[in-house]
Amino acid sequence: MRRKSDGLSSLCTRQAEETFGALLPARLLAAPPGRRSRIFTTPVVFWTFLCQILGSESCRSATGAVQSLLSHLGKALCSSSDAAYCMARAKLPIRMLIAIQRHICAALCPRRGARTFVFDGSTISMPDTPENQARWPQSGAQQTGVGFPIMRIVGLFDLATGAWIAMARGTLAGSKRGSERILWRRLWKHLQAGDTVIADAGFCDWFSLVLLQQRGIRLVIRNNGRRKPCPNATRLGKGDWIERWRKPAIKPAWVTREDYDSLPQSIAVRVVTATAPQHSGFRTQKLELISTVTDPAEMGAEEIAGLYLRRWDVELFIDDLKTSLGMDILRTRSPHMIYRELLMHVIAYNLLRALIRQADDPRRISFKGSLDRVNKWLPVAMATTSRKTRKRLIEDLLETMAEDLVRERPNRREPRLKKRRPKPFGLMTRPRGESMEIPHRSKYRKSLT
């Protein structure tokens, strides 16, 4: 058993190092001390879990992949049941996954100088189990037993590389626990003086502006549409002026009384109006942007507008995660496995971003095309015994990824409509156990009764 597990572990560790280089060193994949020698060791489980995320495969398919590796090594096959793999996957150390994620982020986005980050929030669905419902309750607008648990997340992305730096998790059960403004403040610890932050209007509030400005962080945020213009503004140019925003009289719950009293009575905020290019995808063509950089020599109005127009990239980053990698609906059935699955999605996304960066400009290469090529190349590389051949395969992989570019489609605008009709099934309006099947009805134009 020890010889079988050692051979399989060394193969997975070697494959991880040869594919992703220094991003997945062997020291991070080492098994914790005291673990018994089994087929599903820590390196084997991590590599199998990663390939499962990249290919959007089931646990049964992942177990079959391990069987094919054992057959390739000339070892006895493991059981076809996926129970052993699922139990070993549940024992993956959370600290190891966090350490791998931080190591990848440090390599993709080193702290050498000022960086540009973009924030955005989203939601993730998961299986409807009592444990998941207790941890991440469904929306209060849905009837009990009909909806699914929902997790709210806010992500911090590096704008230059598209790397997911950090995330904060919350629920939909009340704004005090799951508001995006509450969650994004947990990510401020990853920022340092000189960084630039881009966010939408949902993160525009007086206290966030002043607290980040005191830390030396530059902000470019879209103005809240309900805020009235200041009549005593100082004009800097066409569509560029400075306003004085007074401190709100109502103290938010997350600000202490001492901190509230120590904050200034007003701050200077720069307001820039920008016009989005025609057919750019923005629903609103005229945008009113807020920035804490009041000196035009430090950041011009055109630069502020250009930075915010690039904020749309974060929507594409999240779409790559939720649509291409399948993070929209998680599949594990317990809260402790939901966190592991979420971390593995982030690790897989950042590793793929690293490969794209090695190939060519990250903004030009297709993420979905790169993912498809990785899923086709990895099984071939795993089945090769020659180190020289595996190196050539990885080089060919990067070359083909660089050839798959996102096409330029100017003035392309299509409605969000589906042409193919769905099955004529009704919507569930009550729990499945309370619904009654109608034997003679083949088309459910109404809900089940």
C-alpha positions as CSV (number, residue, x, y, z in Angstrom):
1,M,0.0,0.0,0.0
2,R,2.9,2.4,0.8
3,R,4.6,1.7,-2.5
4,K,1.3,2.1,-4.4
5,S,0.5,5.4,-2.7
6,D,4.1,6.8,-3.0
7,G,4.1,6.1,-6.7
8,L,0.7,7.8,-7.3
9,S,1.6,10.7,-5.0
10,S,4.9,11.4,-6.8
11,L,3.2,11.3,-10.2
12,C,0.5,13.8,-9.1
13,T,3.1,16.1,-7.5
14,R,5.4,16.0,-10.5
15,Q,2.5,16.7,-12.8
16,A,1.4,19.7,-10.8
17,E,5.0,21.1,-10.7
18,E,5.6,20.6,-14.4
19,T,2.2,22.1,-15.4
20,F,2.1,25.1,-13.2
21,G,5.8,25.5,-12.3
22,A,6.5,27.3,-9.0
23,L,2.9,28.1,-8.4
24,L,2.3,24.6,-7.0
25,P,5.6,23.5,-5.2
26,A,5.8,20.1,-3.6
27,R,6.2,21.6,-0.2
28,L,2.7,23.0,-0.3
29,L,1.2,19.6,-1.4
30,A,3.0,17.6,1.3
31,A,0.8,15.4,3.5
32,P,0.4,16.5,7.1
33,P,2.6,14.4,9.5
34,G,1.0,11.3,11.0
35,R,-1.2,10.4,8.0
36,R,-1.3,6.7,7.1
37,S,-0.3,5.6,3.6
38,R,-3.4,5.2,1.5
39,I,-4.2,5.6,-2.2
40,F,-6.0,8.9,-1.7
41,T,-3.1,10.8,-0.1
42,T,-3.1,14.6,0.1
43,P,-1.3,15.3,-3.2
44,V,-3.5,12.8,-5.0
45,V,-6.7,14.2,-3.6
46,F,-5.7,17.8,-4.3
47,W,-4.7,17.1,-7.9
48,T,-7.8,15.0,-8.5
49,F,-10.0,17.6,-7.0
50,L,-8.4,20.3,-9.1
51,C,-8.9,18.3,-12.3
52,Q,-12.5,17.7,-11.2
53,I,-13.1,21.4,-10.9
54,L,-11.4,22.2,-14.2
55,G,-13.4,19.6,-16.0
56,S,-16.7,20.1,-14.1
57,E,-16.8,16.4,-13.5
58,S,-18.5,14.2,-10.9
59,C,-16.8,12.3,-8.1
60,R,-17.4,9.1,-10.0
61,S,-15.4,10.5,-12.9
62,A,-12.6,11.6,-10.6
63,T,-12.4,8.1,-9.1
64,G,-12.1,6.7,-12.6
65,A,-9.3,9.1,-13.3
66,V,-7.4,7.7,-10.3
67,Q,-8.0,4.2,-11.5
68,S,-6.6,5.0,-14.9
69,L,-3.4,6.5,-13.3
70,L,-3.0,3.3,-11.2
71,S,-3.4,1.2,-14.4
72,H,-0.8,3.4,-16.1
73,L,1.6,2.8,-13.2
74,G,1.0,-1.0,-13.4
75,K,-0.6,-1.0,-9.9
76,A,-3.7,-2.8,-8.6
77,L,-6.9,-0.7,-9.2
78,C,-8.8,0.9,-6.4
79,S,-12.5,0.4,-5.8
80,S,-14.9,1.9,-8.3
81,S,-16.9,3.4,-5.5
82,D,-16.3,7.1,-4.9
83,A,-16.8,6.9,-1.1
84,A,-13.1,6.7,-0.3
85,Y,-12.3,9.7,-2.5
86,C,-15.2,11.8,-1.0
87,M,-14.1,11.0,2.6
88,A,-10.5,11.8,1.7
89,R,-11.6,15.1,0.0
90,A,-13.4,16.1,3.2
91,K,-10.1,15.8,5.1
92,L,-8.2,18.2,2.9
93,P,-6.7,20.8,5.3
94,I,-8.3,24.2,4.9
95,R,-5.0,25.8,6.0
96,M,-3.2,24.1,3.1
97,L,-5.7,25.4,0.6
98,I,-5.5,28.9,2.0
99,A,-1.7,28.7,1.9
100,I,-1.8,27.6,-1.8
101,Q,-4.2,30.4,-2.7
102,R,-1.9,33.0,-1.0
103,H,1.2,31.6,-2.7
104,I,-0.5,31.8,-6.1
105,C,-1.7,35.4,-5.5
106,A,1.8,36.5,-4.3
107,A,3.3,35.1,-7.5
108,L,0.6,36.6,-9.8
109,C,0.3,40.0,-8.0
110,P,3.5,40.8,-6.1
111,R,3.6,43.7,-3.7
112,R,6.3,45.7,-5.5
113,G,4.4,48.9,-6.1
114,A,1.0,50.5,-6.5
115,R,-1.6,48.2,-7.9
116,T,-5.2,48.6,-9.2
117,F,-7.9,46.4,-7.7
118,V,-11.6,46.1,-8.5
119,F,-14.4,45.0,-6.1
120,D,-17.7,43.3,-7.0
121,G,-20.2,41.1,-5.4
122,S,-22.2,38.1,-6.5
123,T,-24.2,35.2,-5.1
124,I,-23.7,31.4,-5.2
125,S,-26.3,28.6,-5.0
126,M,-25.8,25.2,-3.4
127,P,-27.7,21.9,-2.7
128,D,-30.8,22.3,-0.5
129,T,-29.7,20.5,2.7
130,P,-30.6,21.3,6.3
131,E,-27.0,22.1,7.1
132,N,-26.6,24.4,4.1
133,Q,-29.9,26.1,4.9
134,A,-28.9,26.7,8.5
135,R,-25.5,28.3,7.4
136,W,-26.7,30.2,4.3
137,P,-30.5,30.6,4.4
138,Q,-32.4,31.1,1.3
139,S,-34.0,34.4,0.3
140,G,-36.9,35.5,2.5
141,A,-39.0,36.1,-0.6
142,Q,-39.1,32.4,-1.3
143,Q,-41.4,29.8,0.3
144,T,-39.7,27.4,2.7
145,G,-38.7,24.1,0.9
146,V,-38.8,25.7,-2.6
147,G,-35.7,27.8,-2.8
148,F,-32.0,26.9,-2.4
149,P,-29.3,28.2,0.1
150,I,-27.6,31.3,-1.2
151,M,-24.1,32.6,-0.3
152,R,-23.3,36.2,-0.9
153,I,-19.6,36.9,-1.8
154,V,-17.6,40.0,-2.5
155,G,-14.3,39.4,-4.4
156,L,-11.2,41.5,-4.7
157,F,-9.6,41.1,-8.1
158,D,-6.3,42.4,-9.6
159,L,-7.3,44.4,-12.7
160,A,-4.0,43.8,-14.5
161,T,-3.9,40.0,-14.3
162,G,-7.5,39.1,-13.4
163,A,-6.3,37.2,-10.3
164,W,-8.8,36.7,-7.5
165,I,-6.9,38.0,-4.5
166,A,-9.4,37.5,-1.7
167,M,-13.1,37.1,-0.9
168,A,-15.5,37.7,1.9
169,R,-18.6,35.5,2.5
170,G,-22.0,36.4,3.9
171,T,-25.6,35.5,3.8
172,L,-28.8,37.1,2.6
173,A,-30.4,37.0,6.1
174,G,-30.4,40.7,6.8
175,S,-28.1,43.5,5.8
176,K,-26.2,43.4,9.1
177,R,-24.7,40.0,8.2
178,G,-24.7,39.9,4.4
179,S,-24.6,43.4,3.0
180,E,-21.9,43.9,0.3
181,R,-20.7,47.1,2.1
182,I,-20.2,45.0,5.2
183,L,-18.3,42.3,3.3
184,W,-16.0,44.6,1.3
185,R,-14.7,46.2,4.5
186,R,-13.3,42.8,5.5
187,L,-11.1,42.9,2.4
188,W,-9.4,46.3,3.2
189,K,-6.6,44.5,4.9
190,H,-5.3,43.4,1.5
191,L,-4.8,47.0,0.4
192,Q,-1.9,49.3,1.0
193,A,-1.0,52.9,0.5
194,G,-0.8,53.9,-3.2
195,D,-3.3,51.2,-4.4
196,T,-6.2,52.2,-6.5
197,V,-9.7,50.7,-5.9
198,I,-12.5,50.7,-8.5
199,A,-16.1,49.8,-7.5
200,D,-19.7,50.4,-8.5
201,A,-22.2,52.7,-6.9
202,G,-23.2,50.1,-4.3
203,F,-20.0,50.7,-2.4
204,C,-20.2,54.5,-2.5
205,D,-20.7,55.8,1.1
206,W,-19.1,58.7,3.0
207,F,-17.4,56.6,5.7
208,S,-15.7,54.2,3.2
209,L,-14.4,57.2,1.2
210,V,-12.8,58.9,4.2
211,L,-11.4,55.8,5.9
212,L,-9.7,54.6,2.7
213,Q,-8.5,58.1,1.9
214,Q,-6.8,58.3,5.4
215,R,-4.9,55.1,4.5
216,G,-3.6,56.6,1.3
217,I,-5.7,54.5,-1.0
218,R,-7.1,56.1,-4.2
219,L,-10.8,55.4,-5.1
220,V,-12.7,55.6,-8.3
221,I,-16.4,54.8,-7.7
222,R,-19.6,55.6,-9.5
223,N,-21.7,58.1,-7.6
224,N,-24.9,57.1,-5.9
225,G,-27.8,58.3,-8.1
226,R,-29.8,59.5,-5.1
227,R,-27.1,62.0,-4.0
228,K,-27.9,65.6,-4.9
229,P,-25.2,67.8,-6.5
230,C,-23.4,70.3,-4.4
231,P,-24.2,73.9,-5.3
232,N,-20.8,75.3,-4.1
233,A,-18.6,73.1,-6.2
234,T,-15.2,74.2,-7.5
235,R,-14.9,73.6,-11.2
236,L,-11.6,72.2,-12.6
237,G,-12.7,71.8,-16.2
238,K,-15.5,70.5,-18.4
239,G,-17.3,67.7,-16.5
240,D,-14.7,67.9,-13.7
241,W,-15.3,69.6,-10.3
242,I,-14.7,69.3,-6.5
243,E,-17.4,69.0,-3.9
244,R,-17.4,69.1,-0.1
245,W,-19.3,66.2,1.4
246,R,-20.4,66.7,5.0
247,K,-20.2,63.9,7.6
248,P,-23.6,62.2,8.0
249,A,-25.4,62.9,11.2
250,I,-26.4,59.3,11.7
251,K,-23.5,57.1,12.9
252,P,-23.5,53.6,11.3
253,A,-23.4,50.6,13.7
254,W,-20.0,49.4,12.5
255,V,-18.3,52.7,13.4
256,T,-17.5,53.3,17.1
257,R,-18.4,56.6,18.8
258,E,-14.7,57.4,19.2
259,D,-13.9,56.9,15.6
260,Y,-17.0,58.8,14.5
261,D,-16.0,61.9,16.6
262,S,-12.4,61.7,15.3
263,L,-13.4,61.8,11.6
264,P,-13.4,65.2,9.9
265,Q,-16.6,67.2,9.4
266,S,-16.3,67.1,5.7
267,I,-14.1,65.8,2.9
268,A,-13.2,67.0,-0.6
269,V,-14.5,64.7,-3.3
270,R,-13.8,65.0,-7.0
271,V,-16.7,64.4,-9.4
272,V,-16.1,63.6,-13.0
273,T,-18.7,63.0,-15.7
274,A,-17.9,60.5,-18.4
275,T,-19.7,59.2,-21.4
276,A,-19.5,55.5,-22.2
277,P,-18.7,54.6,-25.8
278,Q,-21.7,53.8,-27.9
279,H,-22.6,50.1,-28.0
280,S,-20.1,49.5,-25.1
281,G,-22.7,47.5,-23.1
282,F,-23.3,50.2,-20.4
283,R,-27.0,50.7,-19.9
284,T,-26.3,54.3,-18.8
285,Q,-24.3,56.2,-21.3
286,K,-23.6,59.2,-19.0
287,L,-21.7,58.3,-15.8
288,E,-21.0,60.4,-12.8
289,L,-17.8,59.2,-11.1
290,I,-16.3,59.9,-7.7
291,S,-12.6,60.0,-6.8
292,T,-10.7,60.9,-3.7
293,V,-7.8,62.1,-6.0
294,T,-8.5,65.9,-6.1
295,D,-5.3,66.9,-7.8
296,P,-5.7,66.9,-11.6
297,A,-2.0,66.6,-12.1
298,E,-1.9,63.3,-10.2
299,M,-4.9,61.8,-12.1
300,G,-6.6,63.4,-15.0
301,A,-10.3,63.2,-15.7
302,E,-9.8,61.0,-18.7
303,E,-7.7,58.6,-16.7
304,I,-10.5,58.4,-14.0
305,A,-13.1,57.7,-16.7
306,G,-10.8,55.1,-18.4
307,L,-10.3,53.3,-15.1
308,Y,-14.0,53.0,-14.4
309,L,-14.8,51.9,-17.9
310,R,-12.4,49.0,-17.3
311,R,-14.5,48.0,-14.3
312,W,-16.5,45.9,-16.6
313,D,-13.6,43.4,-16.7
314,V,-14.6,42.2,-13.2
315,E,-18.0,41.1,-14.6
316,L,-16.1,39.0,-17.1
317,F,-13.9,37.6,-14.3
318,I,-17.0,36.5,-12.3
319,D,-18.6,35.1,-15.5
320,D,-15.5,33.0,-16.1
321,L,-15.8,31.6,-12.6
322,K,-19.5,31.0,-12.5
323,T,-20.2,30.0,-16.1
324,S,-16.9,28.4,-17.4
325,L,-15.8,26.8,-14.1
326,G,-19.3,26.0,-12.8
327,M,-19.0,28.0,-9.6
328,D,-22.6,29.3,-10.0
329,I,-24.0,26.2,-8.4
330,L,-21.8,24.3,-5.9
331,R,-22.4,20.6,-5.6
332,T,-21.2,19.5,-2.1
333,R,-23.8,19.0,0.6
334,S,-22.2,20.3,3.8
335,P,-20.9,23.7,4.9
336,H,-17.3,22.5,5.6
337,M,-17.2,21.0,2.1
338,I,-18.8,24.1,0.5
339,Y,-15.8,26.1,1.7
340,R,-13.3,23.6,0.3
341,E,-15.1,23.5,-3.0
342,L,-15.2,27.3,-3.1
343,L,-11.4,27.5,-2.4
344,M,-10.7,25.0,-5.1
345,H,-12.6,27.0,-7.6
346,V,-10.5,30.1,-6.7
347,I,-7.3,28.1,-6.9
348,A,-8.3,26.6,-10.3
349,Y,-9.2,30.0,-11.6
350,N,-6.0,31.6,-10.6
351,L,-3.9,28.8,-11.9
352,L,-5.6,29.1,-15.3
353,R,-5.0,32.8,-15.2
354,A,-1.3,32.2,-14.6
355,L,-1.1,29.9,-17.6
356,I,-2.9,32.5,-19.7
357,R,-0.5,35.1,-18.6
358,Q,2.5,32.9,-19.6
359,A,0.9,32.5,-23.1
360,D,0.1,36.1,-24.0
361,D,-1.8,39.2,-23.0
362,P,-4.5,38.1,-20.4
363,R,-7.1,40.5,-21.9
364,R,-6.9,39.0,-25.3
365,I,-6.8,35.3,-24.7
366,S,-10.1,33.4,-24.4
367,F,-10.6,32.0,-20.9
368,K,-13.1,29.3,-22.0
369,G,-10.8,28.2,-24.9
370,S,-7.8,28.0,-22.5
371,L,-9.9,25.9,-20.1
372,D,-10.9,23.5,-22.9
373,R,-7.3,23.0,-24.0
374,V,-6.1,22.4,-20.5
375,N,-8.7,19.7,-20.0
376,K,-7.6,18.0,-23.2
377,W,-3.8,18.3,-22.6
378,L,-3.6,17.2,-19.0
379,P,-4.7,13.5,-19.5
380,V,-2.2,13.2,-22.3
381,A,0.6,14.7,-20.2
382,M,-0.3,12.4,-17.2
383,A,-0.1,9.3,-19.4
384,T,3.4,10.2,-20.7
385,T,6.5,8.8,-18.9
386,S,9.1,11.0,-20.6
387,R,9.8,14.3,-18.8
388,K,11.0,15.8,-22.1
389,T,7.7,14.9,-23.8
390,R,5.7,16.4,-21.0
391,K,7.7,19.6,-21.2
392,R,7.0,19.8,-24.9
393,L,3.3,19.2,-24.3
394,I,3.1,22.1,-21.9
395,E,4.9,24.3,-24.4
396,D,2.5,23.3,-27.1
397,L,-0.4,24.0,-24.8
398,L,0.7,27.5,-24.1
399,E,1.3,28.1,-27.9
400,T,-2.3,26.9,-28.7
401,M,-3.7,29.0,-25.9
402,A,-2.0,32.1,-27.3
403,E,-3.7,31.4,-30.7
404,D,-7.2,31.4,-29.3
405,L,-7.9,35.1,-29.0
406,V,-11.2,36.9,-28.2
407,R,-12.4,38.3,-31.4
408,E,-12.9,42.1,-31.8
409,R,-16.6,42.7,-32.4
410,P,-17.2,46.5,-32.5
411,N,-20.7,47.7,-32.2
412,R,-21.9,44.2,-31.2
413,R,-25.1,44.3,-29.2
414,E,-27.5,41.5,-28.7
415,P,-30.6,41.1,-26.5
416,R,-30.6,38.7,-23.6
417,L,-33.0,36.3,-25.1
418,K,-33.1,32.5,-25.6
419,K,-34.2,31.1,-28.9
420,R,-34.4,27.4,-27.9
421,R,-37.6,26.8,-25.9
422,P,-37.3,25.0,-22.5
423,K,-39.3,21.9,-21.5
424,P,-42.9,22.7,-20.7
425,F,-42.6,22.0,-17.0
426,G,-44.2,24.1,-14.4
427,L,-42.4,25.9,-11.5
428,M,-42.3,24.4,-8.0
429,T,-44.3,26.6,-5.7
430,R,-44.4,24.3,-2.7
431,P,-42.1,21.6,-1.3
432,R,-41.7,18.5,-3.4
433,G,-43.2,16.2,-0.7
434,E,-46.4,18.3,-0.7
435,S,-46.8,18.3,-4.4
436,M,-48.9,15.7,-6.2
437,E,-48.1,14.2,-9.6
438,I,-50.9,14.3,-12.2
439,P,-50.5,11.0,-14.1
440,H,-52.5,12.0,-17.1
441,R,-50.9,15.4,-17.6
442,S,-47.9,15.6,-19.9
443,K,-47.6,19.3,-20.1
444,Y,-47.5,21.2,-16.8
445,R,-48.8,24.7,-17.8
446,K,-49.7,25.3,-14.2
447,S,-48.0,24.4,-10.9
448,L,-48.5,21.0,-9.4
449,T,-51.3,20.8,-6.9
